[in-house]
Amino acid sequence: LGLVLAQGTIGLFANDDILFEGPLASLVGKETSDWLTGWHYRVFRVLLIVVILHVVAVLAYRAVGHRLIEAMVTGTKRLPAGVRPPRLAGAAAAAAALAVAAGTVWAVVNLLV
C-alpha cells in the first residue's frame, strides 16, 4: 500500500516532456519534476514486481488448499476446525476511517490545488 501511495503522490508532480504532466507539476520546478518522474518510473517497476509476487503467493496458497480468491469474492473463508474467526472493529471504527479519508481528500483538493 505504501508503494501505491508513493506512486500516486509522485505522479502528481511528474511529467513526460511530451503531452502529460501531473496536476501539481507546476508547483515545482522543471528539474524537480523531472527528478520525481524518474522516481515515478522506478516505483512503478518495484510495484510491478510486488504485484507479480503477490499473484504468485496467492497461487501458491491455492496449491496447498487455501481458497483465497473465493474468500475475496464471497467475503467468507472456511476455517479449519478449532480456529476462531477474528473479531472485527465494528461500524464506528469504519465510519471514523471513512471520515478521515474523506477529510484528507477534501483537504488535498481544496487546500493544495
C-alpha positions as CSV (number, residue, x, y, z in Angstrom):
1,L,0.0,0.0,0.0
2,G,2.9,2.3,0.7
3,L,4.2,1.8,-2.9
4,V,0.8,2.6,-4.3
5,L,0.7,5.8,-2.2
6,A,4.2,6.7,-3.3
7,Q,3.3,6.1,-6.9
8,G,0.2,8.2,-6.8
9,T,1.8,11.0,-4.8
10,I,4.9,11.2,-7.0
11,G,2.7,11.1,-10.1
12,L,1.1,14.3,-9.1
13,F,4.3,16.1,-9.8
14,A,5.6,14.0,-12.7
15,N,5.7,14.9,-16.4
16,D,6.5,13.1,-19.6
17,D,8.0,16.1,-21.5
18,I,5.6,15.5,-24.4
19,L,1.9,15.7,-23.6
20,F,1.1,14.9,-20.0
21,E,2.1,16.3,-16.6
22,G,0.7,15.8,-13.1
23,P,-1.8,18.3,-11.8
24,L,0.7,19.6,-9.3
25,A,3.8,19.7,-11.6
26,S,3.5,23.4,-12.0
27,L,4.1,23.9,-8.2
28,V,7.7,22.5,-8.5
29,G,10.4,23.4,-10.9
30,K,11.2,21.5,-14.1
31,E,14.3,19.9,-12.7
32,T,12.4,18.7,-9.6
33,S,9.5,17.4,-11.8
34,D,12.0,15.5,-14.0
35,W,13.7,14.0,-10.9
36,L,10.3,12.9,-9.5
37,T,9.3,11.5,-12.9
38,G,12.4,9.2,-12.7
39,W,11.3,8.1,-9.2
40,H,7.7,7.6,-10.6
41,Y,9.1,5.1,-13.1
42,R,11.3,3.4,-10.6
43,V,8.5,2.9,-8.1
44,F,6.3,1.6,-10.9
45,R,8.9,-1.1,-11.7
46,V,9.1,-2.1,-8.0
47,L,5.3,-2.1,-7.7
48,L,5.0,-4.3,-10.8
49,I,7.4,-6.8,-9.1
50,V,5.4,-6.7,-5.9
51,V,2.1,-7.3,-7.7
52,I,3.6,-10.3,-9.6
53,L,4.9,-11.8,-6.3
54,H,1.5,-11.2,-4.7
55,V,-0.2,-13.2,-7.5
56,V,2.4,-15.9,-7.2
57,A,1.8,-16.1,-3.5
58,V,-2.0,-16.4,-3.9
59,L,-1.5,-19.2,-6.5
60,A,0.9,-20.9,-4.1
61,Y,-1.7,-20.7,-1.3
62,R,-4.2,-22.2,-3.7
63,A,-1.9,-25.1,-4.4
64,V,-1.8,-26.0,-0.8
65,G,-5.5,-25.8,-0.3
66,H,-6.4,-22.2,0.7
67,R,-9.1,-20.7,-1.4
68,L,-8.2,-17.0,-1.1
69,I,-9.8,-15.8,-4.3
70,E,-13.1,-17.4,-3.4
71,A,-12.8,-15.7,0.0
72,M,-12.1,-12.3,-1.5
73,V,-15.1,-12.6,-3.8
74,T,-17.7,-14.0,-1.4
75,G,-16.4,-12.4,1.8
76,T,-16.2,-15.6,3.7
77,K,-13.4,-18.1,4.2
78,R,-13.7,-21.7,5.5
79,L,-11.5,-22.0,8.6
80,P,-10.0,-25.3,9.8
81,A,-11.8,-26.9,12.8
82,G,-10.9,-25.2,16.1
83,V,-9.8,-21.9,14.6
84,R,-11.9,-18.9,15.7
85,P,-12.6,-16.1,13.2
86,P,-11.0,-12.7,14.0
87,R,-13.1,-10.1,15.8
88,L,-13.9,-7.1,13.6
89,A,-13.6,-3.5,14.8
90,G,-17.2,-2.5,14.1
91,A,-19.2,0.2,12.3
92,A,-17.9,3.1,14.5
93,A,-14.3,2.4,13.5
94,A,-15.2,2.1,9.9
95,A,-17.1,5.4,10.0
96,A,-14.2,7.1,11.6
97,A,-11.8,5.7,9.0
98,L,-14.1,6.9,6.2
99,A,-14.4,10.4,7.8
100,V,-10.6,10.7,8.0
101,A,-10.2,9.5,4.4
102,A,-12.9,11.9,3.1
103,G,-11.3,14.8,5.1
104,T,-7.9,14.1,3.7
105,V,-9.2,14.1,0.1
106,W,-11.2,17.3,0.7
107,A,-8.0,19.0,2.1
108,V,-5.9,17.9,-0.8
109,V,-8.4,19.0,-3.4
110,N,-9.4,22.3,-1.8
111,L,-6.3,23.5,0.0
112,L,-3.3,22.3,-2.1
113,V,-4.6,22.9,-5.6
